[in-house]
Amino acid sequence: MSRKTPQQILKDYKPEIPGKGISVFCRTLFSGLEASKPAKYTYLFNKNKMKGKQVLILACHASHDDYIHVIHGYKWANPNIVTGFHSMLENGVFKLMMRAGVIPKPLYEPYPAAVKNIIRLVKEGASILLFPEGIQSMNGHSQPLQPQTAKLVKKLGLDVVLVKSKGAFLSYPRYDPKPRKGRMEYIYEHLLTAEALKYVSEHELENLLAEKMRYNDFVENETSGFEYKSKRGNANSLENLLIVCPKCLREFTMRSDKNSLTCECGFKALVDDRYSLTFTNESAPFTRIDEWYDWQVDRIREEIRDPAFSISYKAAHNTFDMSGKVSSMKKNLGRGILALTCEGISYKGDDCEEALPPWEEPQTNPPTDGVELFFPISKIPSAPFIGGRGNEFYFNNCYHEFIIEDDDRRKAVKFLIATELLHNETDETRKQLYDDIYKNGGLK
């Protein structure tokens, strides 16, 4: 009998409540990982009363490894985790995640199968872990919550445990793939009992969650003053996040060197172990890294008002490899030009295959002379940047990863910001959530 491919396995996959064996294994694994990067855990409830209680855990997503700390710190349930396919479909963790009952879904796209699995598992007695922002923070402060979060919370009717972090982004910033050593704290709050949830309207719940899940690591650390150590320096790779010089106002002209970020015009910013910004014989309209990022957002917001706006780069086009024939679960489809305009994202490349939903069978008649793809901006809420390497998004349940080649990798963050701003012009609900977050630095 031939061995099933990952695609065949995923097609038949039905998440189940994690058993005792896999739960013990995962907790042991997470304990080892946590020991190398320990966090402080604070509980705003009587821990004895949470034993055996079925809960919905809603966690902020400041850091790449939040799930390790969130699970490690909550020992009274072994939840099914909701995660993106791109996190699940990694070589070495695919089968482990399936055994652990992970519930996959495409990022930012409606996916009824995930909702059905969540509801079914809750009826069977499962607890659920959900990251309502949907994506790791880009800039150290909270991201807009997914619009249907409150509706799902009401539907499930479970006790709600909220997990908020402090210092998680500073320990593992998205702009640099290397973590730092420094203080992290995860704070657990029993936000609502199942009984109390019945008397909270969906609108009230939306406002409550938006308020409770706001964070800004840079603002928090202005007061606490904790240090974050990295041999590479806290400014390392910061040009992947901060792309506009506040002095000459040019883009993509800065380079990092350990604790400094310097522009070709001579402007220089220093970043110390507390992430405090100082400027060498210069001034700037901000004092923190997140303010610098948000200042960029405002500049790009003005830029996209020009109907002729565009940004493009040369890229390798990748998607999931579900064949099981190679060690990686990614495959290259081709190379070409990725471009963003006010209408949407386009790609023209020499691809000889097309991206497919991860559970679909390979094509019988793939393209032979390249592809031209178009993704309407109304369908793409965001195109998260991959640590200064490129951008990724889903469209019609298909995963698209674009890695910048023979071009300026610093374009990835502008591509992200412009995509979000342009999409928001077609999506008033998300625009309000986005503007509320960015105008108030993720906190107020």
C-alpha positions as CSV (number, residue, x, y, z in Angstrom):
1,M,0.0,0.0,0.0
2,S,1.5,3.4,-1.0
3,R,2.2,5.9,1.6
4,K,-0.2,8.8,1.9
5,T,1.0,12.3,0.9
6,P,0.6,15.2,3.2
7,Q,-2.2,16.5,0.8
8,Q,-4.1,13.2,1.2
9,I,-3.6,13.2,5.0
10,L,-4.9,16.8,5.3
11,K,-7.9,16.2,3.0
12,D,-9.1,13.6,5.5
13,Y,-8.0,15.4,8.6
14,K,-10.6,15.9,11.4
15,P,-9.2,17.6,14.5
16,E,-9.8,15.8,17.7
17,I,-9.4,16.7,21.4
18,P,-5.8,16.2,22.4
19,G,-5.3,12.9,24.3
20,K,-3.2,12.6,27.4
21,G,-0.1,11.3,25.7
22,I,0.2,14.0,23.1
23,S,-0.7,16.7,25.7
24,V,2.1,15.5,28.0
25,F,4.6,15.3,25.1
26,C,3.7,18.9,24.0
27,R,3.9,20.3,27.5
28,T,7.3,18.7,28.0
29,L,8.5,20.0,24.7
30,F,7.2,23.5,25.5
31,S,8.7,23.4,28.9
32,G,12.1,22.8,27.4
33,L,11.7,25.6,24.9
34,E,10.4,27.9,27.6
35,A,13.4,27.2,29.8
36,S,15.7,28.7,27.1
37,K,13.6,31.9,27.0
38,P,11.7,32.0,30.3
39,A,8.7,34.3,31.0
40,K,6.9,35.5,34.1
41,Y,3.3,34.3,34.5
42,T,0.7,36.4,36.4
43,Y,-2.8,35.1,37.2
44,L,-5.7,37.5,38.0
45,F,-7.9,34.6,39.2
46,N,-8.1,31.8,41.7
47,K,-6.1,29.0,39.9
48,N,-7.8,26.3,41.9
49,K,-11.2,27.3,40.4
50,M,-10.0,26.8,36.9
51,K,-9.0,23.1,37.2
52,G,-11.0,21.1,34.7
53,K,-13.0,24.1,33.4
54,Q,-13.7,24.2,29.7
55,V,-12.5,27.6,28.4
56,L,-11.9,29.7,25.4
57,I,-8.5,31.3,25.6
58,L,-8.0,34.5,23.7
59,A,-4.4,35.6,23.5
60,C,-2.6,38.6,22.1
61,H,-0.1,37.8,19.4
62,A,3.0,40.0,19.9
63,S,5.6,37.3,19.3
64,H,6.3,34.4,17.0
65,D,6.5,32.0,19.9
66,D,3.5,33.2,21.9
67,Y,1.8,29.8,21.7
68,I,4.6,28.2,23.6
69,H,4.3,30.6,26.5
70,V,0.5,30.8,26.5
71,I,0.2,27.0,26.7
72,H,3.0,26.6,29.2
73,G,1.4,29.1,31.5
74,Y,-2.1,27.7,31.4
75,K,-2.0,24.2,32.9
76,W,-5.7,23.6,33.6
77,A,-6.7,22.7,30.0
78,N,-5.1,21.2,26.9
79,P,-6.8,23.4,24.2
80,N,-7.1,22.8,20.5
81,I,-5.1,25.6,18.9
82,V,-6.5,27.6,15.9
83,T,-3.6,28.4,13.6
84,G,-2.8,29.4,10.0
85,F,-2.0,26.7,7.4
86,H,1.4,28.3,6.9
87,S,2.3,27.7,10.6
88,M,1.0,24.1,10.5
89,L,2.5,23.1,7.2
90,E,6.1,23.1,8.2
91,N,8.4,20.0,7.9
92,G,8.9,18.3,11.2
93,V,5.8,19.7,12.9
94,F,3.0,18.8,10.5
95,K,2.1,15.4,11.9
96,L,2.8,16.5,15.5
97,M,0.3,19.4,15.1
98,M,-2.3,17.1,13.7
99,R,-1.9,14.7,16.6
100,A,-2.3,17.7,18.9
101,G,-5.7,18.6,17.2
102,V,-4.6,21.9,15.7
103,I,-7.4,23.6,13.8
104,P,-6.0,25.1,10.6
105,K,-7.4,28.0,8.6
106,P,-6.2,30.4,5.9
107,L,-5.1,33.8,7.2
108,Y,-7.7,36.6,6.9
109,E,-10.1,34.5,4.8
110,P,-13.5,33.1,5.6
111,Y,-13.1,29.4,6.2
112,P,-16.4,27.7,7.4
113,A,-14.6,24.4,8.0
114,A,-12.5,25.8,10.8
115,V,-15.6,27.3,12.5
116,K,-17.5,24.0,12.2
117,N,-14.5,22.2,13.7
118,I,-14.4,24.6,16.6
119,I,-18.1,24.3,17.3
120,R,-18.0,20.5,17.1
121,L,-15.0,20.2,19.4
122,V,-16.5,22.6,22.0
123,K,-19.7,20.4,22.0
124,E,-17.4,17.4,22.6
125,G,-15.9,19.2,25.6
126,A,-12.8,20.8,24.1
127,S,-11.1,24.1,25.2
128,I,-9.9,26.3,22.4
129,L,-7.0,28.7,22.0
130,L,-7.5,31.5,19.6
131,F,-5.3,34.5,18.6
132,P,-8.0,37.1,17.5
133,E,-5.5,39.4,15.8
134,G,-4.8,36.6,13.4
135,I,-1.2,37.6,12.8
136,Q,1.9,38.4,14.9
137,S,2.4,42.1,15.6
138,M,4.4,43.9,12.9
139,N,5.4,46.9,15.0
140,G,5.2,46.1,18.7
141,H,1.6,47.1,19.3
142,S,-1.7,45.4,18.9
143,Q,-3.3,44.7,15.5
144,P,-7.0,44.9,14.6
145,L,-9.1,42.0,15.9
146,Q,-10.8,39.8,13.3
147,P,-14.3,41.3,12.8
148,Q,-16.2,38.0,13.6
149,T,-14.4,37.4,16.9
150,A,-17.2,38.6,19.2
151,K,-19.8,36.6,17.2
152,L,-17.8,33.4,17.6
153,V,-17.2,34.0,21.3
154,K,-20.9,34.4,21.9
155,K,-21.7,31.3,19.8
156,L,-19.3,29.1,21.8
157,G,-20.6,30.3,25.2
158,L,-17.5,29.2,27.2
159,D,-15.7,30.9,30.1
160,V,-13.3,33.4,28.5
161,V,-9.7,33.6,29.6
162,L,-7.7,36.5,28.2
163,V,-3.9,36.4,27.9
164,K,-2.0,39.6,27.4
165,S,1.8,39.8,27.1
166,K,4.4,42.4,28.0
167,G,7.8,42.4,26.4
168,A,7.1,39.5,24.0
169,F,7.6,41.6,20.9
170,L,10.8,43.2,22.4
171,S,12.1,39.7,23.0
172,Y,11.3,38.5,19.5
173,P,10.6,41.4,17.1
174,R,9.2,40.5,13.7
175,Y,11.8,42.6,11.8
176,D,14.7,40.4,13.0
177,P,14.6,36.6,13.0
178,K,16.9,36.4,16.0
179,P,15.3,36.6,19.5
180,R,16.7,38.7,22.4
181,K,17.1,37.9,26.1
182,G,14.9,40.0,28.3
183,R,11.8,40.1,30.5
184,M,8.5,38.7,29.2
185,E,5.3,38.5,31.2
186,Y,2.1,36.8,30.3
187,I,-1.0,37.9,32.3
188,Y,-4.0,35.7,32.5
189,E,-7.5,37.1,33.3
190,H,-10.7,35.2,33.7
191,L,-12.6,37.8,31.6
192,L,-16.1,36.4,31.5
193,T,-17.8,33.3,32.9
194,A,-20.1,31.4,30.6
195,E,-23.1,32.7,32.6
196,A,-21.9,36.4,32.4
197,L,-21.3,36.1,28.7
198,K,-25.1,35.5,28.1
199,Y,-25.8,39.0,29.3
200,V,-23.2,40.8,27.2
201,S,-24.3,41.9,23.7
202,E,-22.1,41.2,20.7
203,H,-21.4,45.0,20.3
204,E,-20.4,45.3,24.0
205,L,-18.2,42.3,23.7
206,E,-16.5,43.7,20.6
207,N,-15.6,46.9,22.6
208,L,-14.5,44.9,25.6
209,L,-12.2,42.7,23.7
210,A,-10.8,45.6,21.7
211,E,-10.0,47.4,24.9
212,K,-8.6,44.5,26.8
213,M,-6.4,43.2,24.1
214,R,-4.6,46.4,23.3
215,Y,-0.9,46.6,24.0
216,N,2.2,48.5,23.1
217,D,5.5,47.0,24.2
218,F,7.4,50.2,23.5
219,V,5.1,52.3,25.6
220,E,5.1,49.8,28.4
221,N,8.9,49.6,28.5
222,E,9.2,53.4,28.7
223,T,7.9,53.0,32.3
224,S,9.3,49.6,33.2
225,G,12.7,50.1,31.6
226,F,13.6,46.4,31.1
227,E,16.7,45.5,29.1
228,Y,16.8,43.2,26.1
229,K,20.1,41.8,25.1
230,S,21.3,40.7,21.7
231,K,24.8,40.2,20.4
232,R,23.6,41.6,17.1
233,G,22.2,44.7,18.7
234,N,18.6,45.8,19.0
235,A,18.8,47.9,15.8
236,N,19.9,44.9,13.8
237,S,17.7,44.5,10.7
238,L,15.6,47.5,11.8
239,E,15.7,48.8,8.2
240,N,13.3,46.0,7.4
241,L,10.7,47.9,9.6
242,L,11.7,51.6,9.4
243,I,12.1,52.6,5.8
244,V,11.7,56.4,5.7
245,C,14.4,58.8,6.9
246,P,12.9,61.6,9.1
247,K,15.6,64.0,7.9
248,C,15.8,63.6,4.1
249,L,12.4,61.8,3.8
250,R,13.8,59.3,1.3
251,E,12.9,55.6,1.4
252,F,15.1,52.6,1.6
253,T,18.3,54.6,2.3
254,M,19.0,53.3,5.9
255,R,21.2,50.5,7.1
256,S,21.6,49.0,10.6
257,D,24.7,48.1,12.4
258,K,24.2,46.5,15.8
259,N,22.7,49.4,17.8
260,S,22.5,52.1,15.1
261,L,20.4,52.9,12.1
262,T,22.0,55.3,9.7
263,C,20.7,57.0,6.5
264,E,22.8,57.8,3.4
265,C,22.2,61.5,4.2
266,G,24.0,61.1,7.6
267,F,21.0,60.9,9.9
268,K,21.7,58.4,12.7
269,A,19.5,56.9,15.3
270,L,20.7,54.8,18.2
271,V,18.8,52.0,19.9
272,D,19.8,51.0,23.3
273,D,19.1,47.8,25.3
274,R,15.7,49.3,26.5
275,Y,14.8,50.1,22.8
276,S,15.0,53.8,23.6
277,L,15.7,56.0,20.6
278,T,18.3,58.7,20.6
279,F,19.5,60.8,17.6
280,T,23.0,62.0,16.8
281,N,22.9,65.7,16.4
282,E,19.5,65.5,14.8
283,S,15.8,65.8,15.8
284,A,12.8,63.6,14.8
285,P,9.1,63.9,15.1
286,F,9.0,60.8,17.4
287,T,10.8,59.3,20.3
288,R,9.9,55.6,20.0
289,I,10.2,52.9,17.3
290,D,6.5,52.3,17.1
291,E,5.9,56.1,16.6
292,W,8.4,56.0,13.7
293,Y,6.5,53.1,12.1
294,D,3.1,54.9,12.6
295,W,4.6,58.1,11.1
296,Q,5.5,56.0,8.0
297,V,2.0,54.8,7.9
298,D,0.7,58.3,7.7
299,R,3.1,59.2,4.9
300,I,2.2,56.2,2.9
301,R,-1.5,57.0,3.5
302,E,-1.0,60.3,1.7
303,E,0.9,58.5,-1.1
304,I,-1.8,56.0,-2.0
305,R,-4.3,58.8,-2.6
306,D,-2.6,59.2,-6.0
307,P,-4.5,57.0,-8.4
308,A,-1.2,56.2,-10.1
309,F,0.4,54.8,-7.0
310,S,2.3,51.6,-7.4
311,I,5.1,49.5,-5.9
312,S,6.7,46.4,-7.3
313,Y,9.6,44.0,-6.8
314,K,11.2,41.0,-8.4
315,A,10.2,37.8,-6.5
316,A,10.3,34.1,-6.3
317,H,6.7,32.8,-6.0
318,N,6.3,29.9,-3.5
319,T,3.4,27.9,-2.1
320,F,2.9,24.7,-0.1
321,D,4.4,21.4,-1.3
322,M,2.0,18.7,-0.3
323,S,3.6,15.9,-2.3
324,G,5.8,14.6,0.5
325,K,8.6,14.0,-2.0
326,V,10.9,16.7,-0.6
327,S,12.2,17.7,2.9
328,S,10.6,21.2,2.7
329,M,6.8,21.8,2.7
330,K,7.3,24.8,0.4
331,K,7.9,24.7,-3.3
332,N,8.9,27.3,-5.9
333,L,6.3,27.9,-8.6
334,G,8.4,30.4,-10.6
335,R,9.9,33.9,-10.7
336,G,8.5,37.2,-11.8
337,I,7.3,40.6,-10.8
338,L,4.9,41.3,-8.0
339,A,3.1,44.7,-8.1
340,L,0.7,46.6,-6.0
341,T,-1.6,49.4,-7.4
342,C,-4.8,51.0,-6.1
343,E,-6.8,48.2,-7.8
344,G,-5.0,45.2,-6.3
345,I,-1.9,43.0,-6.4
346,S,-0.7,41.5,-9.7
347,Y,1.9,38.9,-10.4
348,K,3.4,38.0,-13.8
349,G,5.9,35.2,-13.8
350,D,7.3,32.1,-15.6
351,D,5.4,29.7,-13.3
352,C,4.7,26.2,-14.7
353,E,2.3,25.4,-11.8
354,E,-0.4,27.2,-10.0
355,A,-1.0,27.6,-6.2
356,L,-3.8,25.3,-4.9
357,P,-5.6,24.9,-1.6
358,P,-3.4,22.5,0.5
359,W,-6.0,19.7,0.4
360,E,-6.5,19.7,-3.4
361,E,-5.0,17.2,-5.8
362,P,-2.2,18.4,-8.2
363,Q,-3.3,19.8,-11.5
364,T,-3.6,17.5,-14.5
365,N,-3.0,20.4,-17.0
366,P,-0.7,22.9,-15.3
367,P,0.3,26.1,-17.2
368,T,3.4,25.7,-19.5
369,D,4.2,29.3,-20.5
370,G,3.9,31.3,-17.3
371,V,1.0,33.0,-15.5
372,E,-0.6,36.4,-14.9
373,L,-2.4,36.6,-11.6
374,F,-4.6,39.4,-10.1
375,F,-5.8,39.7,-6.6
376,P,-8.4,42.4,-6.0
377,I,-7.5,44.7,-3.2
378,S,-10.9,44.2,-1.6
379,K,-10.0,40.6,-1.0
380,I,-6.6,41.1,0.5
381,P,-6.8,42.7,4.0
382,S,-3.0,42.4,4.5
383,A,0.2,41.1,3.0
384,P,2.4,40.4,6.1
385,F,6.1,40.9,5.6
386,I,8.4,38.0,6.2
387,G,11.2,39.4,8.3
388,G,12.7,41.6,5.5
389,R,12.4,38.8,2.9
390,G,9.1,39.4,1.2
391,N,5.3,39.1,1.7
392,E,2.7,36.4,2.0
393,F,-1.1,36.2,1.8
394,Y,-4.0,33.8,1.0
395,F,-6.4,34.1,-1.9
396,N,-9.3,31.7,-2.4
397,N,-7.7,29.4,0.2
398,C,-4.4,29.3,-1.8
399,Y,-1.2,30.4,-0.1
400,H,1.1,32.7,-1.9
401,E,4.6,33.6,-0.7
402,F,6.8,36.1,-2.5
403,I,10.5,36.2,-1.6
404,I,12.3,39.3,-2.9
405,E,15.2,38.5,-5.3
406,D,17.5,40.9,-7.1
407,D,15.7,43.8,-5.6
408,D,15.5,45.8,-2.3
409,R,14.1,43.7,0.5
410,R,13.2,46.8,2.4
411,K,10.2,47.1,0.0
412,A,8.4,44.4,1.9
413,V,7.2,46.6,4.7
414,K,6.0,49.3,2.4
415,F,4.1,46.7,0.4
416,L,2.4,45.5,3.6
417,I,1.5,49.0,4.8
418,A,0.1,50.1,1.4
419,T,-1.9,46.9,1.0
420,E,-3.6,47.4,4.3
421,L,-4.4,51.0,3.7
422,L,-5.7,50.4,0.2
423,H,-7.8,47.5,1.4
424,N,-9.3,49.6,4.1
425,E,-10.6,52.0,1.5
426,T,-12.9,49.1,0.5
427,D,-13.7,47.8,4.0
428,E,-15.1,50.4,6.4
429,T,-15.3,48.0,9.3
430,R,-11.6,47.1,9.1
431,K,-10.7,50.7,8.4
432,Q,-12.3,51.8,11.7
433,L,-10.5,49.1,13.6
434,Y,-7.2,49.9,11.9
435,D,-7.4,53.6,12.4
436,D,-8.4,53.2,16.0
437,I,-5.3,51.1,16.7
438,Y,-2.8,53.3,14.7
439,K,-4.1,56.7,15.8
440,N,-3.7,55.6,19.4
441,G,-0.5,53.7,19.3
442,G,-2.2,50.4,20.1
443,L,-3.2,51.5,23.6
444,K,-5.9,54.0,24.1
